[in-house]
Amino acid sequence: MTTRLDIVDWAIWESNFGSWKPTDSEMVEIFEAASLSPPTVNDLKKFRTATGNVPVNGKSIAWCGIFTTYLLKKWGKLDVKWAGGGIVGSGVNKTWDNKGMKPGDVAVVRGKDKNGGPVHHHFIITKIDYTNNIMHSVDGNSTNNCIVWHTDKKIYYSGADKNIYTPYCHYKLKI
């Protein structure tokens, strides 16, 4: 049986232990594992030079949550898929707070796109220490459209960053 730590280890591996931009075939696999139609050959040509998101049939698609779904399904063997902007399936339980997050869970933060509209960023928690306010994560659709292992996050932010970077919900794994 797969454990949370197996998912964490594979997530870090997917980041190439730091940062990695998926190949065309890997992006197809990520989308298909999340139960979505994959980007076309022309979409993938554009993705190679894009600094954020992946074009799919003329739409700019944020793939952070799609990537976390792929990790949970491929490496965690969980019954999940990406639908309606979130992870659905019997393998997770969405919780509307940031208490009780554990390695392997998927956290969600708010943000704003370049036009000021709301966005939601999903990532796999790889380490969490509530006492010292430290969280590590693997994020798809991160810096320069890569999969990145971040080891410098806080759990709780204050001031202007509070509502942008502090997780407002998370998906608890049912394992």
C-alpha positions in Angstrom: 0.0 0.0 0.0 1.2 3.5 -0.8 2.0 5.8 2.0 2.0 9.6 2.3 5.8 9.5 2.4 5.9 7.6 -0.9 3.9 10.4 -2.5 6.3 13.0 -1.0 9.4 11.1 -2.2 7.9 10.8 -5.7 6.9 14.5 -5.8 10.4 15.5 -4.9 11.7 13.1 -7.6 9.3 14.7 -10.1 11.0 18.1 -9.3 14.4 16.5 -10.1 15.3 17.3 -6.5 15.0 21.0 -7.3 13.4 22.2 -10.5 12.3 20.5 -13.7 10.3 21.5 -16.8 8.2 18.6 -18.0 8.8 17.3 -21.5 5.9 17.1 -24.1 5.2 13.4 -23.3 5.3 14.1 -19.6 2.7 16.9 -19.9 0.5 14.6 -21.9 0.8 12.0 -19.1 0.1 14.6 -16.4 -3.2 15.7 -18.1 -4.3 12.1 -18.9 -3.6 10.9 -15.4 -5.8 13.7 -14.1 -8.6 12.5 -16.5 -8.3 15.5 -18.9 -7.7 15.9 -22.6 -4.0 16.5 -23.1 -2.5 19.5 -24.9 -2.0 19.1 -28.6 1.3 19.0 -30.5 0.9 22.7 -31.3 -0.1 23.5 -27.7 3.1 21.7 -26.5 5.3 23.7 -28.9 4.0 26.9 -27.2 4.4 25.4 -23.8 8.2 24.8 -24.4 8.8 28.6 -24.3 5.9 29.7 -22.0 6.8 31.1 -18.6 3.5 30.1 -17.1 0.5 27.9 -17.8 0.0 25.6 -20.8 -2.2 26.4 -23.8 -4.9 23.9 -24.4 -7.2 24.4 -27.4 -6.6 28.2 -27.3 -7.1 28.5 -23.5 -4.3 29.2 -21.0 -4.6 26.4 -18.4 -2.9 26.6 -15.0 -1.6 23.1 -14.4 -0.6 23.2 -10.7 -3.7 21.4 -9.5 -3.6 19.0 -12.5 -0.1 18.2 -11.5 -1.0 17.4 -7.9 -3.9 15.2 -9.1 -1.4 13.4 -11.3 0.9 12.8 -8.3 -1.9 11.5 -6.1 -3.2 9.2 -8.9 0.0 7.9 -10.4 2.2 7.6 -7.3 -0.4 7.4 -4.6 -2.8 5.1 -6.5 -5.7 7.2 -5.1 -9.1 7.5 -6.8 -8.9 11.2 -7.9 -9.4 13.3 -10.9 -9.3 17.0 -11.8 -12.8 18.5 -12.3 -14.3 21.9 -11.9 -11.1 23.5 -10.7 -10.4 21.0 -7.9 -9.5 17.5 -7.0 -12.5 15.2 -6.7 -12.8 11.5 -5.9 -12.9 9.1 -3.0 -9.1 9.4 -2.3 -9.3 12.9 -0.8 -11.4 15.0 1.5 -11.4 18.8 1.0 -11.1 20.7 4.2 -11.8 24.5 4.4 -8.9 25.4 6.7 -5.1 24.9 7.1 -5.1 23.0 10.3 -3.9 19.4 10.4 -2.1 19.5 7.1 0.4 16.6 6.7 3.0 15.7 4.2 1.4 14.4 1.0 -1.7 16.6 1.4 -2.5 19.2 -1.2 -2.6 22.8 0.1 -4.3 25.7 -1.8 -3.4 29.4 -1.6 -5.1 32.4 -3.2 -3.4 34.8 -5.6 -4.1 37.2 -8.4 -3.4 36.8 -12.1 -1.8 39.5 -14.2 -5.2 41.1 -14.7 -6.0 41.2 -11.0 -8.4 38.3 -11.2 -8.4 35.5 -8.6 -6.3 32.4 -9.0 -5.8 29.4 -6.7 -2.5 27.6 -6.5 -2.3 23.9 -5.5 0.8 22.2 -4.3 1.9 19.0 -2.5 3.2 19.5 1.0 6.5 17.7 1.5 7.3 18.8 5.1 5.3 20.8 7.6 6.3 22.2 11.0 3.6 24.2 12.7 5.8 25.0 15.7 8.4 26.8 13.6 5.9 28.0 10.9 7.8 26.1 8.1 6.4 24.3 5.1 8.1 22.6 2.1 6.3 21.8 -1.1 6.5 20.6 -4.6 4.6 22.9 -7.0 3.7 22.3 -10.6 3.3 25.4 -12.8 5.8 27.2 -10.6 8.8 29.4 -11.5 9.3 29.5 -15.3 6.5 26.8 -15.8 8.5 24.2 -14.0 7.9 21.6 -11.2 9.8 23.1 -8.3 10.6 21.9 -4.8 10.3 24.9 -2.5 11.9 24.6 0.9 11.4 28.2 2.1 7.7 28.7 2.7 5.9 29.8 5.8 2.5 28.2 6.8 1.1 31.5 8.1 2.0 34.8 6.6 1.1 38.3 7.9 0.5 41.7 6.5 -0.2 42.2 2.8 0.9 38.6 2.1 -1.5 37.0 4.6 -4.4 36.3 2.3 -2.2 35.4 -0.7 0.3 32.9 0.6 -1.4 31.4 3.7 -3.3 28.2 2.7 -7.0 28.6 2.9 -7.9 25.0 2.4 -6.4 21.6 1.7 -7.1 18.1 0.5 -6.5 15.5 3.1 -5.4 12.2 1.7 -7.5 9.2 2.7 -4.5 6.9 3.4 
